[in-house]
Amino acid sequence: MTESSSMVLLGLGGAGCAMAGKIKCAFPGEMRAVLADTDVASAGRGDADTLFVLLGGDRLAGRGAGGDIVSARLAAEDSAHALDEPLAGARLAVIVTALGGGTGSGATHEILRHLSSRGIVSIVFATTPFAFEGEMRHRNARGMLSMISDAASASFFIPLDKLVGDAERMEEAMRHAIDALAQAVTMFWHLAEKPGYIALDAERLRKMAQMAGRGRFAVATVSGPDRAAQAVSALSRNPLLADGTTMVRTILCGVLGGEDLRLAEIAEIAKGLKASFGDRADFELATVNDEATFGGSLSIVAMLFESRTKKETAQGGRAGARRAHAAGRAALLAAPQGKGRFNNASPTVWDGQDLDTPTYQRQNIVLEF
């Protein structure tokens, strides 16, 4: 088993499977990839080597969760063990998912708990909805952030509005978003499979991720004689890195280049990132030498981890745990609920209102716990 085989890419939910499948197809090396969804239609994502696991087959019959995050959570509880064989030997899972809908919001936390029970360190990349997608999706996403952040070893929550940049057409926007995600996600495989003179192997990545906590990331691809300065400028202005509300504790920087990568460029990038995001932050840098992929250009992946680490979160005691639990519970309660055996019954409508919908949902009341 190679070092890289101890890492696995896991796509969760319909959008997560779509993104992970495209990342797997775009990566030229040997990447283990597993897709998991409540909808059997996601089985066609990825390439011929990509494995698929159906969640909640007995409960949902492969038709999907229909936007119901409670059904998705129960499906994940039913089927988490089905991931054990596809993930055999994995020590680090890089998870791609989308919050706001059904399966991504409902299943991710349960799957993370299962991975943790098996000693698998998890790095989560989760997108959050566009601004125009409606309050219900945003409420679903917001309610799960604390639970996912608490269960994951490292987590990145990425607003789609900022990820797509200035793209105007939907096709262009989604391609840009997936490209940016792919560069961040595949950095781990590049570092493990094609290390440069400053190496960061898979096991060290795993140990770093164990206590990383919540983070932010951005990617800059540049070329030309002043490409190091271009990269620092682009990253320092990137809205994805300006999202944090706390100090940066750790900066992880991957410099991916060809044979023309110069020592002075690495030094300029390191100095610029520390000046932009925190001179006192711990700084980890690794390089990748891949002439076929990056010859003539540089791709810089910067990851910033906030000062509140997972260890500190755990030390926050019962109050922090109660807050995380309350946020997740509120999200589950605010989500559209299934009707169980009455699912096919006609709704009870009075004065234009569906009385089968709980009052707090009809009147947009936010529950406090």
Contacts in CASP RR format, 6 or more apart in sequence:
PFRMAT RR
TARGET T0000
AUTHOR 0000-0000-0000
METHOD contacts of the structure
MODEL  1
MTESSSMVLLGLGGAGCAMAGKIKCAFPGEMRAVLADTDVASAGRGDADT
LFVLLGGDRLAGRGAGGDIVSARLAAEDSAHALDEPLAGARLAVIVTALG
GGTGSGATHEILRHLSSRGIVSIVFATTPFAFEGEMRHRNARGMLSMISD
AASASFFIPLDKLVGDAERMEEAMRHAIDALAQAVTMFWHLAEKPGYIAL
DAERLRKMAQMAGRGRFAVATVSGPDRAAQAVSALSRNPLLADGTTMVRT
ILCGVLGGEDLRLAEIAEIAKGLKASFGDRADFELATVNDEATFGGSLSI
VAMLFESRTKKETAQGGRAGARRAHAAGRAALLAAPQGKGRFNNASPTVW
DGQDLDTPTYQRQNIVLEF
1 89 0 8 1.000
2 30 0 8 1.000
3 192 0 8 1.000
3 201 0 8 1.000
3 202 0 8 1.000
3 203 0 8 1.000
4 30 0 8 1.000
4 31 0 8 1.000
4 189 0 8 1.000
4 192 0 8 1.000
4 193 0 8 1.000
4 202 0 8 1.000
5 30 0 8 1.000
5 32 0 8 1.000
5 89 0 8 1.000
6 89 0 8 1.000
6 90 0 8 1.000
6 91 0 8 1.000
6 92 0 8 1.000
6 202 0 8 1.000
6 203 0 8 1.000
6 206 0 8 1.000
7 31 0 8 1.000
7 32 0 8 1.000
7 90 0 8 1.000
7 91 0 8 1.000
7 92 0 8 1.000
7 93 0 8 1.000
7 94 0 8 1.000
7 188 0 8 1.000
7 189 0 8 1.000
7 192 0 8 1.000
7 202 0 8 1.000
7 205 0 8 1.000
8 32 0 8 1.000
8 33 0 8 1.000
8 34 0 8 1.000
8 86 0 8 1.000
8 87 0 8 1.000
8 90 0 8 1.000
8 92 0 8 1.000
8 93 0 8 1.000
8 94 0 8 1.000
9 20 0 8 1.000
9 23 0 8 1.000
9 24 0 8 1.000
9 31 0 8 1.000
9 32 0 8 1.000
9 33 0 8 1.000
9 34 0 8 1.000
9 93 0 8 1.000
9 94 0 8 1.000
9 96 0 8 1.000
9 185 0 8 1.000
10 20 0 8 1.000
10 33 0 8 1.000
10 34 0 8 1.000
10 35 0 8 1.000
10 36 0 8 1.000
10 83 0 8 1.000
10 87 0 8 1.000
10 93 0 8 1.000
10 94 0 8 1.000
10 95 0 8 1.000
10 96 0 8 1.000
10 111 0 8 1.000
11 17 0 8 1.000
11 19 0 8 1.000
11 20 0 8 1.000
11 21 0 8 1.000
11 33 0 8 1.000
11 34 0 8 1.000
11 35 0 8 1.000
11 36 0 8 1.000
11 95 0 8 1.000
11 96 0 8 1.000
11 97 0 8 1.000
12 36 0 8 1.000
12 37 0 8 1.000
12 95 0 8 1.000
12 96 0 8 1.000
12 97 0 8 1.000
12 103 0 8 1.000
12 104 0 8 1.000
12 107 0 8 1.000
12 108 0 8 1.000
12 111 0 8 1.000
13 36 0 8 1.000
13 37 0 8 1.000
13 38 0 8 1.000
13 39 0 8 1.000
13 42 0 8 1.000
13 97 0 8 1.000
13 98 0 8 1.000
13 102 0 8 1.000
13 103 0 8 1.000
13 104 0 8 1.000
13 107 0 8 1.000
14 37 0 8 1.000
14 39 0 8 1.000
14 42 0 8 1.000
14 98 0 8 1.000
14 103 0 8 1.000
14 104 0 8 1.000
15 97 0 8 1.000
15 98 0 8 1.000
15 104 0 8 1.000
15 127 0 8 1.000
16 35 0 8 1.000
16 96 0 8 1.000
16 97 0 8 1.000
16 98 0 8 1.000
16 104 0 8 1.000
17 35 0 8 1.000
17 36 0 8 1.000
17 37 0 8 1.000
17 42 0 8 1.000
17 45 0 8 1.000
18 42 0 8 1.000
18 45 0 8 1.000
19 96 0 8 1.000
19 98 0 8 1.000
19 127 0 8 1.000
19 178 0 8 1.000
19 181 0 8 1.000
20 33 0 8 1.000
20 35 0 8 1.000
20 45 0 8 1.000
20 46 0 8 1.000
20 96 0 8 1.000
21 33 0 8 1.000
21 35 0 8 1.000
21 45 0 8 1.000
21 46 0 8 1.000
21 47 0 8 1.000
21 50 0 8 1.000
22 45 0 8 1.000
22 46 0 8 1.000
22 178 0 8 1.000
22 182 0 8 1.000
23 31 0 8 1.000
23 33 0 8 1.000
23 96 0 8 1.000
23 178 0 8 1.000
23 181 0 8 1.000
23 182 0 8 1.000
23 185 0 8 1.000
23 186 0 8 1.000
24 31 0 8 1.000
24 33 0 8 1.000
24 46 0 8 1.000
24 47 0 8 1.000
24 49 0 8 1.000
24 50 0 8 1.000
25 46 0 8 1.000
25 47 0 8 1.000
26 182 0 8 1.000
26 186 0 8 1.000
27 182 0 8 1.000
27 186 0 8 1.000
27 189 0 8 1.000
28 293 0 8 1.000
29 189 0 8 1.000
29 193 0 8 1.000
30 193 0 8 1.000
31 186 0 8 1.000
31 189 0 8 1.000
32 90 0 8 1.000
33 46 0 8 1.000
33 49 0 8 1.000
33 50 0 8 1.000
33 51 0 8 1.000
34 50 0 8 1.000
34 51 0 8 1.000
34 52 0 8 1.000
34 53 0 8 1.000
34 83 0 8 1.000
34 86 0 8 1.000
34 87 0 8 1.000
35 42 0 8 1.000
35 43 0 8 1.000
35 45 0 8 1.000
35 46 0 8 1.000
35 50 0 8 1.000
35 51 0 8 1.000
35 52 0 8 1.000
35 53 0 8 1.000
36 52 0 8 1.000
36 53 0 8 1.000
36 54 0 8 1.000
36 55 0 8 1.000
36 79 0 8 1.000
36 83 0 8 1.000
36 107 0 8 1.000
36 111 0 8 1.000
37 52 0 8 1.000
37 54 0 8 1.000
37 55 0 8 1.000
37 64 0 8 1.000
37 103 0 8 1.000
38 54 0 8 1.000
38 55 0 8 1.000
38 56 0 8 1.000
38 57 0 8 1.000
38 60 0 8 1.000
38 62 0 8 1.000
38 63 0 8 1.000
38 64 0 8 1.000
38 65 0 8 1.000
38 71 0 8 1.000
38 72 0 8 1.000
38 75 0 8 1.000
38 103 0 8 1.000
38 107 0 8 1.000
39 62 0 8 1.000
39 63 0 8 1.000
39 64 0 8 1.000
39 65 0 8 1.000
39 103 0 8 1.000
40 54 0 8 1.000
40 62 0 8 1.000
40 63 0 8 1.000
42 52 0 8 1.000
43 52 0 8 1.000
43 54 0 8 1.000
44 52 0 8 1.000
45 52 0 8 1.000
51 86 0 8 1.000
53 79 0 8 1.000
53 82 0 8 1.000
53 83 0 8 1.000
53 86 0 8 1.000
54 62 0 8 1.000
54 79 0 8 1.000
54 82 0 8 1.000
55 72 0 8 1.000
55 75 0 8 1.000
55 76 0 8 1.000
55 78 0 8 1.000
55 79 0 8 1.000
55 82 0 8 1.000
55 103 0 8 1.000
55 107 0 8 1.000
56 62 0 8 1.000
56 74 0 8 1.000
56 75 0 8 1.000
56 76 0 8 1.000
56 78 0 8 1.000
56 79 0 8 1.000
57 75 0 8 1.000
57 78 0 8 1.000
57 79 0 8 1.000
58 78 0 8 1.000
59 71 0 8 1.000
59 74 0 8 1.000
59 75 0 8 1.000
59 78 0 8 1.000
60 71 0 8 1.000
60 75 0 8 1.000
64 103 0 8 1.000
65 71 0 8 1.000
65 72 0 8 1.000
65 75 0 8 1.000
65 102 0 8 1.000
65 103 0 8 1.000
65 106 0 8 1.000
66 102 0 8 1.000
67 101 0 8 1.000
67 102 0 8 1.000
67 103 0 8 1.000
67 335 0 8 1.000
67 336 0 8 1.000
68 102 0 8 1.000
68 335 0 8 1.000
68 336 0 8 1.000
68 337 0 8 1.000
68 338 0 8 1.000
69 100 0 8 1.000
69 101 0 8 1.000
69 102 0 8 1.000
69 104 0 8 1.000
69 105 0 8 1.000
69 106 0 8 1.000
69 140 0 8 1.000
69 144 0 8 1.000
69 331 0 8 1.000
69 332 0 8 1.000
69 335 0 8 1.000
70 106 0 8 1.000
70 332 0 8 1.000
70 335 0 8 1.000
70 337 0 8 1.000
70 338 0 8 1.000
71 102 0 8 1.000
71 338 0 8 1.000
72 102 0 8 1.000
72 103 0 8 1.000
72 104 0 8 1.000
72 105 0 8 1.000
72 106 0 8 1.000
72 107 0 8 1.000
73 106 0 8 1.000
73 107 0 8 1.000
73 109 0 8 1.000
73 110 0 8 1.000
73 332 0 8 1.000
75 103 0 8 1.000
75 107 0 8 1.000
76 106 0 8 1.000
76 107 0 8 1.000
76 108 0 8 1.000
76 110 0 8 1.000
76 111 0 8 1.000
76 114 0 8 1.000
77 110 0 8 1.000
80 110 0 8 1.000
80 111 0 8 1.000
80 113 0 8 1.000
80 114 0 8 1.000
81 114 0 8 1.000
83 111 0 8 1.000
83 114 0 8 1.000
83 115 0 8 1.000
84 118 0 8 1.000
87 93 0 8 1.000
87 115 0 8 1.000
87 118 0 8 1.000
87 120 0 8 1.000
90 120 0 8 1.000
91 119 0 8 1.000
91 120 0 8 1.000
91 121 0 8 1.000
91 202 0 8 1.000
91 203 0 8 1.000
91 206 0 8 1.000
92 120 0 8 1.000
92 121 0 8 1.000
92 122 0 8 1.000
92 123 0 8 1.000
92 188 0 8 1.000
92 202 0 8 1.000
92 205 0 8 1.000
92 206 0 8 1.000
92 209 0 8 1.000
93 115 0 8 1.000
93 120 0 8 1.000
93 121 0 8 1.000
93 122 0 8 1.000
93 123 0 8 1.000
94 122 0 8 1.000
94 123 0 8 1.000
94 125 0 8 1.000
94 185 0 8 1.000
94 188 0 8 1.000
95 108 0 8 1.000
95 111 0 8 1.000
95 112 0 8 1.000
95 122 0 8 1.000
95 123 0 8 1.000
95 124 0 8 1.000
95 125 0 8 1.000
95 126 0 8 1.000
95 152 0 8 1.000
96 125 0 8 1.000
96 126 0 8 1.000
96 181 0 8 1.000
96 185 0 8 1.000
97 104 0 8 1.000
97 108 0 8 1.000
97 124 0 8 1.000
97 125 0 8 1.000
97 126 0 8 1.000
97 127 0 8 1.000
98 104 0 8 1.000
98 126 0 8 1.000
98 127 0 8 1.000
99 105 0 8 1.000
99 108 0 8 1.000
99 126 0 8 1.000
99 127 0 8 1.000
99 128 0 8 1.000
99 129 0 8 1.000
99 140 0 8 1.000
99 141 0 8 1.000
99 144 0 8 1.000
99 145 0 8 1.000
99 148 0 8 1.000
99 157 0 8 1.000
100 128 0 8 1.000
100 129 0 8 1.000
100 133 0 8 1.000
100 137 0 8 1.000
100 138 0 8 1.000
100 140 0 8 1.000
100 141 0 8 1.000
100 144 0 8 1.000
101 137 0 8 1.000
101 140 0 8 1.000
101 141 0 8 1.000
102 140 0 8 1.000
102 335 0 8 1.000
105 140 0 8 1.000
105 141 0 8 1.000
105 144 0 8 1.000
105 331 0 8 1.000
105 335 0 8 1.000
106 144 0 8 1.000
106 332 0 8 1.000
108 124 0 8 1.000
108 126 0 8 1.000
108 144 0 8 1.000
108 148 0 8 1.000
109 144 0 8 1.000
109 147 0 8 1.000
109 148 0 8 1.000
109 151 0 8 1.000
112 122 0 8 1.000
112 124 0 8 1.000
112 148 0 8 1.000
112 151 0 8 1.000
112 152 0 8 1.000
113 151 0 8 1.000
115 122 0 8 1.000
116 122 0 8 1.000
116 151 0 8 1.000
121 153 0 8 1.000
121 206 0 8 1.000
121 209 0 8 1.000
121 210 0 8 1.000
122 151 0 8 1.000
122 152 0 8 1.000
122 153 0 8 1.000
122 154 0 8 1.000
122 209 0 8 1.000
123 152 0 8 1.000
123 153 0 8 1.000
123 154 0 8 1.000
123 155 0 8 1.000
123 156 0 8 1.000
123 188 0 8 1.000
123 209 0 8 1.000
123 212 0 8 1.000
124 148 0 8 1.000
124 152 0 8 1.000
124 154 0 8 1.000
124 155 0 8 1.000
124 156 0 8 1.000
125 156 0 8 1.000
125 158 0 8 1.000
125 181 0 8 1.000
125 184 0 8 1.000
125 185 0 8 1.000
126 148 0 8 1.000
126 155 0 8 1.000
126 156 0 8 1.000
126 157 0 8 1.000
126 158 0 8 1.000
127 157 0 8 1.000
127 158 0 8 1.000
127 159 0 8 1.000
127 160 0 8 1.000
127 163 0 8 1.000
127 177 0 8 1.000
127 181 0 8 1.000
128 138 0 8 1.000
128 141 0 8 1.000
128 142 0 8 1.000
128 157 0 8 1.000
128 158 0 8 1.000
128 159 0 8 1.000
128 160 0 8 1.000
129 137 0 8 1.000
129 138 0 8 1.000
129 141 0 8 1.000
129 160 0 8 1.000
130 160 0 8 1.000
130 161 0 8 1.000
131 161 0 8 1.000
135 364 0 8 1.000
136 334 0 8 1.000
136 335 0 8 1.000
136 336 0 8 1.000
139 331 0 8 1.000
139 334 0 8 1.000
139 335 0 8 1.000
140 331 0 8 1.000
140 334 0 8 1.000
140 335 0 8 1.000
142 327 0 8 1.000
142 331 0 8 1.000
143 327 0 8 1.000
143 328 0 8 1.000
143 330 0 8 1.000
143 331 0 8 1.000
143 334 0 8 1.000
144 327 0 8 1.000
144 328 0 8 1.000
144 331 0 8 1.000
145 157 0 8 1.000
145 327 0 8 1.000
146 323 0 8 1.000
146 324 0 8 1.000
146 327 0 8 1.000
146 328 0 8 1.000
147 324 0 8 1.000
147 325 0 8 1.000
147 327 0 8 1.000
147 328 0 8 1.000
148 155 0 8 1.000
149 155 0 8 1.000
149 157 0 8 1.000
149 213 0 8 1.000
149 214 0 8 1.000
149 313 0 8 1.000
149 324 0 8 1.000
150 313 0 8 1.000
150 321 0 8 1.000
150 324 0 8 1.000
152 213 0 8 1.000
153 209 0 8 1.000
153 210 0 8 1.000
153 211 0 8 1.000
153 212 0 8 1.000
153 213 0 8 1.000
153 310 0 8 1.000
154 209 0 8 1.000
154 212 0 8 1.000
154 213 0 8 1.000
154 214 0 8 1.000
154 215 0 8 1.000
154 305 0 8 1.000
154 310 0 8 1.000
155 213 0 8 1.000
155 214 0 8 1.000
155 215 0 8 1.000
156 184 0 8 1.000
156 214 0 8 1.000
156 215 0 8 1.000
156 216 0 8 1.000
156 217 0 8 1.000
156 303 0 8 1.000
157 214 0 8 1.000
158 181 0 8 1.000
158 217 0 8 1.000
158 240 0 8 1.000
159 243 0 8 1.000
160 177 0 8 1.000
162 239 0 8 1.000
162 240 0 8 1.000
162 243 0 8 1.000
163 176 0 8 1.000
163 177 0 8 1.000
163 180 0 8 1.000
163 181 0 8 1.000
163 240 0 8 1.000
164 173 0 8 1.000
164 174 0 8 1.000
164 176 0 8 1.000
164 177 0 8 1.000
165 173 0 8 1.000
165 176 0 8 1.000
167 173 0 8 1.000
167 175 0 8 1.000
167 176 0 8 1.000
180 218 0 8 1.000
180 219 0 8 1.000
183 219 0 8 1.000
183 221 0 8 1.000
183 299 0 8 1.000
183 301 0 8 1.000
184 217 0 8 1.000
184 219 0 8 1.000
184 301 0 8 1.000
184 303 0 8 1.000
187 254 0 8 1.000
187 256 0 8 1.000
187 288 0 8 1.000
187 301 0 8 1.000
188 202 0 8 1.000
188 205 0 8 1.000
190 256 0 8 1.000
190 288 0 8 1.000
190 290 0 8 1.000
191 199 0 8 1.000
191 200 0 8 1.000
191 201 0 8 1.000
191 205 0 8 1.000
191 254 0 8 1.000
191 286 0 8 1.000
191 288 0 8 1.000
192 201 0 8 1.000
192 202 0 8 1.000
192 205 0 8 1.000
194 288 0 8 1.000
194 289 0 8 1.000
194 290 0 8 1.000
195 201 0 8 1.000
195 286 0 8 1.000
195 287 0 8 1.000
195 288 0 8 1.000
195 289 0 8 1.000
196 286 0 8 1.000
196 287 0 8 1.000
196 288 0 8 1.000
196 289 0 8 1.000
197 287 0 8 1.000
197 289 0 8 1.000
198 266 0 8 1.000
198 285 0 8 1.000
198 286 0 8 1.000
198 287 0 8 1.000
199 286 0 8 1.000
199 287 0 8 1.000
200 254 0 8 1.000
200 284 0 8 1.000
200 286 0 8 1.000
208 250 0 8 1.000
208 252 0 8 1.000
208 284 0 8 1.000
210 310 0 8 1.000
211 309 0 8 1.000
211 310 0 8 1.000
211 311 0 8 1.000
212 250 0 8 1.000
212 305 0 8 1.000
212 309 0 8 1.000
212 310 0 8 1.000
213 305 0 8 1.000
213 306 0 8 1.000
213 308 0 8 1.000
213 309 0 8 1.000
213 310 0 8 1.000
213 313 0 8 1.000
214 305 0 8 1.000
214 306 0 8 1.000
214 308 0 8 1.000
215 303 0 8 1.000
215 304 0 8 1.000
215 305 0 8 1.000
215 306 0 8 1.000
216 240 0 8 1.000
216 241 0 8 1.000
216 243 0 8 1.000
216 244 0 8 1.000
216 303 0 8 1.000
216 304 0 8 1.000
216 306 0 8 1.000
217 240 0 8 1.000
217 241 0 8 1.000
217 301 0 8 1.000
217 302 0 8 1.000
217 303 0 8 1.000
217 304 0 8 1.000
218 235 0 8 1.000
218 238 0 8 1.000
218 240 0 8 1.000
218 241 0 8 1.000
218 301 0 8 1.000
218 302 0 8 1.000
219 299 0 8 1.000
219 300 0 8 1.000
219 301 0 8 1.000
219 302 0 8 1.000
220 230 0 8 1.000
220 231 0 8 1.000
220 234 0 8 1.000
220 235 0 8 1.000
220 238 0 8 1.000
220 299 0 8 1.000
220 300 0 8 1.000
220 302 0 8 1.000
221 297 0 8 1.000
221 298 0 8 1.000
221 299 0 8 1.000
221 300 0 8 1.000
222 228 0 8 1.000
222 230 0 8 1.000
222 231 0 8 1.000
222 234 0 8 1.000
222 297 0 8 1.000
222 298 0 8 1.000
222 300 0 8 1.000
223 296 0 8 1.000
223 297 0 8 1.000
223 298 0 8 1.000
224 230 0 8 1.000
224 296 0 8 1.000
227 265 0 8 1.000
227 297 0 8 1.000
227 298 0 8 1.000
228 264 0 8 1.000
228 265 0 8 1.000
228 266 0 8 1.000
228 268 0 8 1.000
228 269 0 8 1.000
228 298 0 8 1.000
229 268 0 8 1.000
231 269 0 8 1.000
231 298 0 8 1.000
231 300 0 8 1.000
232 268 0 8 1.000
232 269 0 8 1.000
232 272 0 8 1.000
232 273 0 8 1.000
232 276 0 8 1.000
235 241 0 8 1.000
235 273 0 8 1.000
235 276 0 8 1.000
235 300 0 8 1.000
235 302 0 8 1.000
236 272 0 8 1.000
236 273 0 8 1.000
236 276 0 8 1.000
236 277 0 8 1.000
241 277 0 8 1.000
241 302 0 8 1.000
241 304 0 8 1.000
244 306 0 8 1.000
246 306 0 8 1.000
246 307 0 8 1.000
246 308 0 8 1.000
247 278 0 8 1.000
247 281 0 8 1.000
247 306 0 8 1.000
247 307 0 8 1.000
248 277 0 8 1.000
248 278 0 8 1.000
248 281 0 8 1.000
248 304 0 8 1.000
248 305 0 8 1.000
248 306 0 8 1.000
248 307 0 8 1.000
249 281 0 8 1.000
249 282 0 8 1.000
249 305 0 8 1.000
249 306 0 8 1.000
249 307 0 8 1.000
249 309 0 8 1.000
250 281 0 8 1.000
250 282 0 8 1.000
250 283 0 8 1.000
250 284 0 8 1.000
250 304 0 8 1.000
250 305 0 8 1.000
251 273 0 8 1.000
251 274 0 8 1.000
251 277 0 8 1.000
251 278 0 8 1.000
251 281 0 8 1.000
251 282 0 8 1.000
251 283 0 8 1.000
251 284 0 8 1.000
251 302 0 8 1.000
251 303 0 8 1.000
251 304 0 8 1.000
251 305 0 8 1.000
252 284 0 8 1.000
252 285 0 8 1.000
252 302 0 8 1.000
252 303 0 8 1.000
252 304 0 8 1.000
252 305 0 8 1.000
253 269 0 8 1.000
253 270 0 8 1.000
253 273 0 8 1.000
253 283 0 8 1.000
253 284 0 8 1.000
253 285 0 8 1.000
253 286 0 8 1.000
253 300 0 8 1.000
253 301 0 8 1.000
253 302 0 8 1.000
253 303 0 8 1.000
254 285 0 8 1.000
254 286 0 8 1.000
254 287 0 8 1.000
254 288 0 8 1.000
254 300 0 8 1.000
254 301 0 8 1.000
254 302 0 8 1.000
255 261 0 8 1.000
255 265 0 8 1.000
255 266 0 8 1.000
255 269 0 8 1.000
255 285 0 8 1.000
255 286 0 8 1.000
255 287 0 8 1.000
255 288 0 8 1.000
255 298 0 8 1.000
255 300 0 8 1.000
256 287 0 8 1.000
256 288 0 8 1.000
256 290 0 8 1.000
256 293 0 8 1.000
256 294 0 8 1.000
256 298 0 8 1.000
256 299 0 8 1.000
256 300 0 8 1.000
256 301 0 8 1.000
257 287 0 8 1.000
257 288 0 8 1.000
257 289 0 8 1.000
257 290 0 8 1.000
257 291 0 8 1.000
257 293 0 8 1.000
257 294 0 8 1.000
257 295 0 8 1.000
257 296 0 8 1.000
257 297 0 8 1.000
257 298 0 8 1.000
257 299 0 8 1.000
258 289 0 8 1.000
258 290 0 8 1.000
258 291 0 8 1.000
258 293 0 8 1.000
258 294 0 8 1.000
258 295 0 8 1.000
258 296 0 8 1.000
259 289 0 8 1.000
259 291 0 8 1.000
259 295 0 8 1.000
260 295 0 8 1.000
260 296 0 8 1.000
261 287 0 8 1.000
261 289 0 8 1.000
261 298 0 8 1.000
265 298 0 8 1.000
266 285 0 8 1.000
266 287 0 8 1.000
269 300 0 8 1.000
270 283 0 8 1.000
270 285 0 8 1.000
273 283 0 8 1.000
273 302 0 8 1.000
274 281 0 8 1.000
274 283 0 8 1.000
277 302 0 8 1.000
277 304 0 8 1.000
281 304 0 8 1.000
288 294 0 8 1.000
313 320 0 8 1.000
322 369 0 8 1.000
325 369 0 8 1.000
326 368 0 8 1.000
326 369 0 8 1.000
329 369 0 8 1.000
330 366 0 8 1.000
330 367 0 8 1.000
330 368 0 8 1.000
330 369 0 8 1.000
333 360 0 8 1.000
333 367 0 8 1.000
334 360 0 8 1.000
334 361 0 8 1.000
334 366 0 8 1.000
334 367 0 8 1.000
337 358 0 8 1.000
339 345 0 8 1.000
339 356 0 8 1.000
347 354 0 8 1.000
347 355 0 8 1.000
347 356 0 8 1.000
348 354 0 8 1.000
348 355 0 8 1.000
348 356 0 8 1.000
349 355 0 8 1.000
353 362 0 8 1.000
354 362 0 8 1.000
359 365 0 8 1.000
360 367 0 8 1.000
END
